[in-house]
Structures are given as structure tokens and as C-alpha cells.
Amino acid sequence: MNDPKYQIFVSSTYKDLKDERDAIIRAVLDLNHIPAGMELFPATNDSQIDYIYRVIDECDYYILVIGGRYGSVDGNGISYTEKELNYAEHKKIPILTFIHEDINKIQHGNVEQDKSQLEKLIEFRDRASSGRVVKYFSAISDLTGKVFSALSQEMRSNPQVGWIRGNNAASEDLIKEAIRSKELVKSLSSRISTLRIKIDEYEAIDRAKINILYYDDSYLQTLRLDGKQVIEHFAASLFEGTNDEEIKSGIHDLIHSNTGSEFDAHPKNVNQIKLFFNVFELIESKTSPDGAIIYTIQDKKRYLLKAAFLSMSEVNEPYDYDIPF
């Protein structure tokens, strides 16, 4: 069988719940899994809480049992049981919580007598039962059955990594293949995300509207163009490098191609086109040796030119142009 064996951490105060802990450990063993708890810890030079955290790191599930005691506290007044719970929550380990249903029915010697400790216990019970499914128990036999049932269900619905025998482990080749597959999925996800950004940007440009002004018999008229039309029209010149005069000439061609007539363009159109390019961070300006300002497409935006040429080729004759994409 290759089914993993899970390691389950049992967290509670010790002396008052020793019999309950023993019953839970037997239940875990009966399920053919591995219990972990303070009674099973070896002697070590490490601090108690550091060692406990390392054990929790290796566990697949965490069982919390709360009776009538809050337990020993650290210098900040927090019990070790609560610190264990805090750490398990931080590590996002599945937590199964079992709380005695009535403190008043617990044997007197197993209930906090100190008022401040009792208040902390009540707060801890409330906090541990908030936001998660809790099972309440009244006796050891009741607790054992509920642990067995809850743990079995959690393992089925929320399986973890677990442990397997070395001779049943995946081969090195399979592990390497799994790693390669994981890296491929990560790479593809990144590329899809990048592509989605590019598509969103191209769609945003397509939705943009640019007003081109021209004079018709001394009357000022407006030609409203889509951003995609402007990109397609200026694609070639942006690749080669263009200037204000060429942009002005391109605007004249746009007016002619959309109206069928020769009209005079308004001088502000050049700045309107450059503003559109700058809003979408399409162009960068350079100074030529003779002092002229040249506008070219930014390297990181060249894919937009490619999209423009592909779009043009769908409706026009193939564009005879060497484009180094």
C-alpha cells in the first residue's frame, strides 16, 4: 500500500488530561497513523517551545483538547497550549478542536482555582471555538469516538502530505518530472498573465477615441478615430522613427482616407496624437545628430506594432516590410 501515514500533534494541558491524551494517542495508532505529543518527546538541549514548534512543522494535523485548566504560562502570561495553537494556525495546519462541554462537571482538582487563570481559560475556550468546527465531549469514551470520527473525515476531505515508506516512494525520475511539470505550469501561468496584460492594453487602446480637427469651408470639423486606427496608421513610421512633420503628414492622410476629400488639418492635431502615444507609453523621443527630435516605439511596446501589422494584413494586401520581432 502506498497510502501515506499522517503525523498528528496532540495539544492540551498534561496532568489534568493525561487519560484523555492516552485515549487519543491510541485512537491515532488504531488508524495506523503517527501520534506526536509531549509524552513522546525525547530529552533535548533545545528550549521546550522551540522543539515543540519543530515537531508541529512535521505534523499533518493538529488536535487541540481543552479541559478545565489553562496551563503553564510564559513570561507574557500565555499558556504553552495556546502558543502551540497560535503556531499551528500560523503554519496553516488543519486543526481539530475538542472542548469539554461543561467546566462545572469536571473533577474539582482538574479545574483552575485561580480567578485570573480561569478567566484566561474561558477566553481561550471562546477563541479556540471561533471560526472552526468544534466537538464537545463529556467523558473519555465520548472523546475517543469523536476524535476517531473527526480525524477520519478530515483525512478524507482534506488530505495532507504525510509519510510513506522509502521503498514505496516515487522514483527519482518521477520526482524530477513532477518538478519539471510544476516549473512548466508556473512558467505558463506567468506567460498567460503577461499575455493577458498585453491583450488588456491593446483592447484599452482600441477603445480609446482621438478627435482630429480639420477645416471644411472654414468650418471646424471633428473626425473621431479609434486608437487602433491611429496605431495602424502610424505603425511603420513609429518603427523607423518619425518627427512632427511626418506626424502632421500622417494626420492629413488620415483625414483624406476617412473623408475622401482634401481638408486642412488643425495645428493642434500633432500634439493630440503625441499625447495619445504618451498616455499609453508607446513612444520615446531621441535627438538626431542634426538636432531634430525623433519619435520611435519603445522596445517594450513593440508587440503592439506586431498586433497592428497582423490586424492590417487581415484586411489589406500582405504588408511587404521586414519587421524584426
C-alpha positions as CSV (number, residue, x, y, z in Angstrom):
1,M,0.0,0.0,0.0
2,N,1.2,3.5,-0.8
3,D,-1.2,5.3,1.4
4,P,0.6,7.9,3.5
5,K,0.9,7.8,7.2
6,Y,0.0,11.1,8.8
7,Q,1.6,12.6,11.8
8,I,-0.9,14.1,14.3
9,F,0.1,16.5,17.0
10,V,-1.9,16.3,20.3
11,S,-2.0,19.5,22.2
12,S,-3.5,20.1,25.6
13,T,-2.6,20.6,29.2
14,Y,-1.0,17.5,30.6
15,K,-1.7,16.4,34.1
16,D,-5.5,17.1,34.1
17,L,-6.0,15.5,30.6
18,K,-3.4,12.6,30.8
19,D,-6.1,9.9,30.4
20,E,-7.7,11.8,27.5
21,R,-4.4,12.2,25.8
22,D,-3.6,8.5,26.2
23,A,-7.0,7.7,24.6
24,I,-6.4,10.0,21.7
25,I,-2.9,8.5,21.1
26,R,-4.4,5.0,21.0
27,A,-7.1,6.2,18.5
28,V,-4.4,7.7,16.2
29,L,-2.4,4.4,16.4
30,D,-5.6,2.4,15.7
31,L,-6.0,4.5,12.5
32,N,-2.4,3.4,11.6
33,H,-1.0,6.9,11.9
34,I,1.7,8.6,13.9
35,P,0.9,10.5,17.2
36,A,3.1,13.3,18.4
37,G,2.9,14.9,21.8
38,M,4.9,15.9,24.9
39,E,4.9,12.4,26.4
40,L,6.6,11.2,23.3
41,F,9.3,13.8,23.2
42,P,13.0,12.7,23.7
43,A,15.4,14.5,26.0
44,T,16.8,17.5,24.2
45,N,19.0,20.6,24.8
46,D,16.7,22.8,22.8
47,S,14.2,25.0,24.6
48,Q,10.8,23.3,25.1
49,I,8.8,25.6,22.8
50,D,11.4,25.6,20.0
51,Y,11.4,21.8,20.0
52,I,7.6,21.7,20.0
53,Y,7.4,24.1,17.0
54,R,9.8,21.8,15.1
55,V,7.6,18.8,15.8
56,I,4.5,20.8,14.7
57,D,6.3,21.7,11.5
58,E,6.5,18.0,10.7
59,C,2.8,17.2,11.5
60,D,0.0,16.9,9.1
61,Y,-2.9,17.6,11.5
62,Y,-3.3,19.2,14.9
63,I,-5.6,18.1,17.6
64,L,-6.5,20.5,20.4
65,V,-8.2,19.3,23.6
66,I,-9.3,21.8,26.2
67,G,-10.5,20.8,29.7
68,G,-10.6,22.7,32.9
69,R,-7.1,24.1,33.1
70,Y,-5.4,26.9,31.1
71,G,-1.9,25.5,31.9
72,S,1.6,26.8,32.5
73,V,2.2,30.3,31.1
74,D,5.3,32.0,29.7
75,G,6.7,35.4,30.7
76,N,3.8,37.1,28.7
77,G,1.1,35.2,30.5
78,I,0.3,33.0,27.5
79,S,-0.1,29.2,28.1
80,Y,2.1,26.8,26.1
81,T,-1.1,25.1,24.8
82,E,-2.3,28.5,23.4
83,K,1.2,29.2,21.9
84,E,1.1,25.8,20.2
85,L,-2.3,26.7,18.8
86,N,-1.1,30.0,17.6
87,Y,1.8,28.4,15.8
88,A,-0.4,25.7,14.2
89,E,-2.7,28.5,12.9
90,H,0.3,30.4,11.5
91,K,1.6,27.3,9.7
92,K,-2.0,26.6,8.4
93,I,-2.1,23.1,9.7
94,P,-5.6,21.6,9.8
95,I,-6.9,21.9,13.4
96,L,-9.4,19.6,15.1
97,T,-10.7,21.1,18.3
98,F,-12.3,19.1,21.2
99,I,-13.6,21.0,24.3
100,H,-15.2,19.7,27.5
101,E,-18.8,20.6,27.3
102,D,-19.2,21.8,31.0
103,I,-16.4,23.1,33.2
104,N,-18.7,22.6,36.2
105,K,-18.8,18.9,35.7
106,I,-15.0,18.4,35.6
107,Q,-13.4,17.0,38.8
108,H,-12.6,19.8,41.2
109,G,-8.9,19.2,41.2
110,N,-8.7,19.5,37.4
111,V,-10.2,23.0,37.2
112,E,-8.4,26.3,37.6
113,Q,-8.8,27.7,41.1
114,D,-7.0,31.0,40.4
115,K,-9.5,33.6,39.1
116,S,-7.2,35.1,36.5
117,Q,-6.3,31.7,35.2
118,L,-9.9,30.7,35.0
119,E,-10.7,33.9,33.0
120,K,-7.9,33.1,30.6
121,L,-9.2,29.6,30.2
122,I,-12.7,30.9,29.3
123,E,-11.2,33.3,26.8
124,F,-9.1,30.6,25.3
125,R,-12.2,28.3,25.0
126,D,-14.1,31.0,23.2
127,R,-11.2,31.9,20.9
128,A,-10.5,28.2,20.1
129,S,-14.1,27.6,19.2
130,S,-14.4,30.7,17.0
131,G,-14.4,30.3,13.2
132,R,-14.0,26.5,13.2
133,V,-16.0,23.3,13.8
134,V,-15.7,22.2,17.4
135,K,-16.6,18.9,19.0
136,Y,-17.7,18.9,22.7
137,F,-17.2,15.9,24.9
138,S,-18.3,14.8,28.3
139,A,-16.2,11.7,29.0
140,I,-13.2,9.9,27.7
141,S,-15.3,7.3,25.8
142,D,-17.2,10.1,24.2
143,L,-14.0,12.0,23.3
144,T,-12.4,8.9,21.7
145,G,-15.3,8.2,19.4
146,K,-15.4,11.8,18.3
147,V,-11.7,12.0,17.6
148,F,-11.8,8.8,15.6
149,S,-14.7,10.1,13.5
150,A,-13.5,13.6,13.0
151,L,-9.9,12.6,12.2
152,S,-11.1,10.0,9.6
153,Q,-13.4,12.5,7.9
154,E,-10.7,15.3,7.9
155,M,-8.2,12.9,6.3
156,R,-10.6,12.0,3.5
157,S,-11.8,15.6,2.8
158,N,-8.5,17.4,3.4
159,P,-5.6,15.0,2.7
160,Q,-2.1,16.3,3.6
161,V,1.5,15.2,2.5
162,G,2.1,12.5,5.1
163,W,4.9,10.0,5.2
164,I,5.5,6.9,3.0
165,R,8.0,4.1,3.2
166,G,11.2,4.6,1.3
167,N,10.6,1.6,-0.9
168,N,7.2,2.9,-1.9
169,A,8.4,6.4,-2.6
170,A,8.4,7.8,-6.1
171,S,11.5,7.2,-8.2
172,E,14.0,10.0,-8.7
173,D,12.9,10.3,-12.4
174,L,9.3,10.7,-11.4
175,I,10.2,13.3,-8.8
176,K,12.3,15.2,-11.4
177,E,9.4,15.0,-13.8
178,A,7.0,16.3,-11.2
179,I,9.3,19.3,-10.5
180,R,9.7,20.0,-14.2
181,S,5.9,19.9,-14.6
182,K,5.4,22.3,-11.7
183,E,8.0,24.7,-13.1
184,L,6.3,24.5,-16.5
185,V,2.9,25.3,-15.0
186,K,4.5,28.2,-13.2
187,S,6.1,29.4,-16.4
188,L,2.9,29.1,-18.4
189,S,0.9,30.8,-15.8
190,S,3.4,33.7,-15.9
191,R,3.2,33.9,-19.7
192,I,-0.6,33.8,-19.6
193,S,-0.6,36.6,-17.1
194,T,1.7,38.7,-19.2
195,L,-0.3,37.9,-22.3
196,R,-3.5,38.9,-20.5
197,I,-1.9,42.3,-19.6
198,K,-0.9,42.8,-23.3
199,I,-4.4,41.9,-24.5
200,D,-6.0,44.3,-22.0
201,E,-3.6,47.1,-23.1
202,Y,-4.4,46.5,-26.8
203,E,-8.1,46.5,-26.0
204,A,-7.8,49.7,-24.0
205,I,-6.0,51.3,-27.0
206,D,-8.8,50.1,-29.3
207,R,-11.4,51.6,-27.0
208,A,-9.6,55.0,-26.9
209,K,-11.0,57.8,-29.0
210,I,-9.0,60.6,-30.6
211,N,-10.5,63.7,-32.1
212,I,-8.8,65.0,-35.2
213,L,-9.8,68.6,-36.1
214,Y,-10.0,69.9,-39.7
215,Y,-11.5,72.8,-41.7
216,D,-14.3,72.2,-44.1
217,D,-15.0,75.5,-46.0
218,S,-13.7,77.4,-43.0
219,Y,-15.9,75.4,-40.6
220,L,-14.0,73.5,-37.9
221,Q,-15.0,69.8,-38.1
222,T,-14.1,66.8,-35.9
223,L,-13.0,63.3,-37.2
224,R,-13.3,60.8,-34.3
225,L,-11.0,57.9,-34.6
226,D,-10.4,54.7,-32.7
227,G,-7.0,54.3,-31.0
228,K,-6.5,51.1,-33.1
229,Q,-6.9,53.1,-36.3
230,V,-4.2,55.6,-35.2
231,I,-1.8,52.8,-34.2
232,E,-2.2,51.0,-37.5
233,H,-1.7,54.2,-39.5
234,F,1.5,55.3,-37.7
235,A,2.9,51.8,-37.1
236,A,5.5,51.8,-39.9
237,S,6.7,55.3,-39.2
238,L,7.0,54.7,-35.5
239,F,9.2,51.7,-36.2
240,E,11.5,53.6,-38.4
241,G,11.4,56.8,-36.4
242,T,9.2,59.8,-37.1
243,N,9.0,63.5,-36.4
244,D,6.4,66.3,-36.1
245,E,6.3,67.0,-39.8
246,E,5.8,63.3,-40.6
247,I,3.1,63.1,-38.0
248,K,1.4,66.1,-39.5
249,S,1.6,64.5,-42.9
250,G,0.2,61.2,-41.5
251,I,-2.8,63.2,-40.0
252,H,-3.5,64.7,-43.4
253,D,-3.6,61.2,-44.9
254,L,-5.9,60.0,-42.1
255,I,-8.4,62.8,-42.8
256,H,-8.3,62.1,-46.6
257,S,-8.7,58.4,-46.2
258,N,-11.7,58.8,-43.8
259,T,-13.5,61.7,-45.6
260,G,-12.4,61.3,-49.2
261,S,-11.5,64.9,-49.5
262,E,-8.5,67.2,-49.1
263,F,-9.1,69.3,-46.0
264,D,-6.7,71.4,-43.9
265,A,-5.8,69.9,-40.6
266,H,-5.8,71.9,-37.3
267,P,-2.2,72.5,-36.0
268,K,-3.1,71.1,-32.5
269,N,-3.6,67.6,-34.0
270,V,0.1,66.8,-33.9
271,N,0.2,67.3,-30.1
272,Q,-3.1,65.4,-29.8
273,I,-1.5,62.3,-31.5
274,K,1.7,62.6,-29.4
275,L,-0.4,62.9,-26.2
276,F,-2.2,59.7,-27.2
277,F,1.1,57.9,-27.7
278,N,2.4,59.2,-24.4
279,V,-0.6,58.2,-22.4
280,F,-0.1,54.6,-23.4
281,E,3.7,55.0,-23.0
282,L,4.2,53.9,-26.6
283,I,6.9,56.3,-27.8
284,E,10.2,57.6,-26.7
285,S,12.0,60.7,-28.1
286,K,15.6,60.9,-29.2
287,T,17.6,63.7,-30.7
288,S,19.2,63.1,-34.1
289,P,22.8,64.2,-34.9
290,D,21.3,67.3,-36.7
291,G,19.3,68.3,-33.6
292,A,15.9,67.1,-34.8
293,I,13.6,65.2,-32.3
294,I,12.7,61.7,-33.5
295,Y,9.9,59.6,-32.0
296,T,10.2,55.8,-32.0
297,I,8.2,53.0,-30.4
298,Q,9.5,51.8,-27.1
299,D,11.1,48.4,-27.2
300,K,8.7,47.0,-24.5
301,K,5.8,48.1,-26.7
302,R,6.8,46.5,-30.0
303,Y,4.3,43.8,-29.6
304,L,1.6,46.4,-30.2
305,L,3.2,47.2,-33.6
306,K,3.1,43.5,-34.4
307,A,-0.6,43.3,-33.4
308,A,-1.2,46.3,-35.7
309,F,0.6,44.8,-38.7
310,L,-1.3,41.5,-38.2
311,S,-4.6,43.4,-38.0
312,M,-3.8,45.3,-41.2
313,S,-2.9,42.1,-43.0
314,E,-6.4,40.7,-42.4
315,V,-8.0,43.4,-44.4
316,N,-5.2,44.6,-46.8
317,E,-2.7,43.0,-49.1
318,P,0.2,41.5,-47.2
319,Y,2.5,44.2,-46.0
320,D,5.9,43.9,-47.6
321,Y,8.0,45.1,-44.6
322,D,10.8,43.5,-42.7
323,I,9.8,43.6,-39.1
324,P,12.4,42.2,-36.6
325,F,10.1,40.8,-33.9
